[in-house]
Each structure stands twice: as structure tokens, then as C-alpha cells.
Amino acid sequence: MDWNIVSLSAIGRSSSSIRREPFNSGEPELDKYLKQYALKNEIINKTFVALPSDNPKVIAGYYTCCMSQINPTGLSQEEQKRFPRYPIPVMLIGKLAIDKSFQKMGLGKKLLKHAFESAITASDKIGVYAIRVDALHEKAKEYYKKYGFFELQDAPLTLILPLSTIKKAIQIKEKS
């Protein structure tokens, strides 16, 4: 299936044709955010929605992102040596959810790829060391670990993936 990933703010508040109410990921907190807060919070973060190309009125999935930071003490001793002792800038994927009817179709991977590309683009203009996620629970944590994220030592449900790792993976893929 093909997806169009667009900023929710680009669709606009007046776009009644996009249906947020039926969205059901199975995680009430994530569903409520999309339905009640995503547009209101556009001043502090961005929400990107995935719309099926054959039904662009349905939100199949979404993710949010904004700038954040991590404390270097959460990194391994070896990694800490590379950084100053003040907070390290990262891009936070605050929420990521897929509607139940679109799960197991590779959409989560597609949204992560979009987020990775956004972080790389941002890193050309501002400092961004990694992408950070705060997993809701162990199952979500394991999902992110499949993509190379690793947990911070001082916060087991907070995971990061350095941009250098993402860039290397892109280079390897482009060569093959």
C-alpha cells in the first residue's frame, strides 16, 4: 500500500474531510492525543499523519516530533567522554501510533523513516545528536530496539538512535 505522509497543520483545522475520530491504535493515550491535542500543540511540536493513497480521508498512523535533550550521564562511560557535561540536543519522537486496521503493513517503519529523514534535514541547520523516543511500555521499547535504538542507562524506557548510525545505514543502502 502507498502512503502520503503530511503535516497535520498542512491539512488545516478546517479540513473536516480528514477523520481523526475513528482512529484506534489500541493505546488510548495515543488515540486521545491525535483526536484532542495534536492540532492544539502544533506550536510546540509537529504531527505528521499517514494517509492511504487510495483513501486520503483516513488517518492510518501518525507521529509527533520536536526538539529535546538528553543528559550525557545516561550514555555509557565511553560515550560520555565524547560530550560536554551539559545536555545534548536530540529530536524527540513524542508519539507514534498506527490504527489497528493498518498495523502489520510496514507503516510504522515508513513513519520512522520519515522521522529519520526529518532529523537528518534538521541536523544540516541545527545541532542534533540523535533521535529519542520515550517508550510507553516494554513492548514499545522492543519495537524501537529492532531499529537500533538503545536505552539510556538512567531511564530504561528512554531510547536513542544516533544520527551517525542512521546516516551510515542510508549510505550502505545507497551503495547496494
Secondary structure, 3 states (H helix, E strand, C coil): CCEEEEEHHHHCCCCCCCECCCCCCCCHHHHHHHHHHCCHHHHCCEEEEEEECCCCCECCEEEEEEEEEECHHHCCHHHHCCCCCCCEEEEEEEEEEECHHHCCCCHHHHHHHHHHHHHHHHHCCCCCCEEEEECCCHHHHHHHHCCCCEEECCEEEEEEEEHHHHHHHHHHHHHC
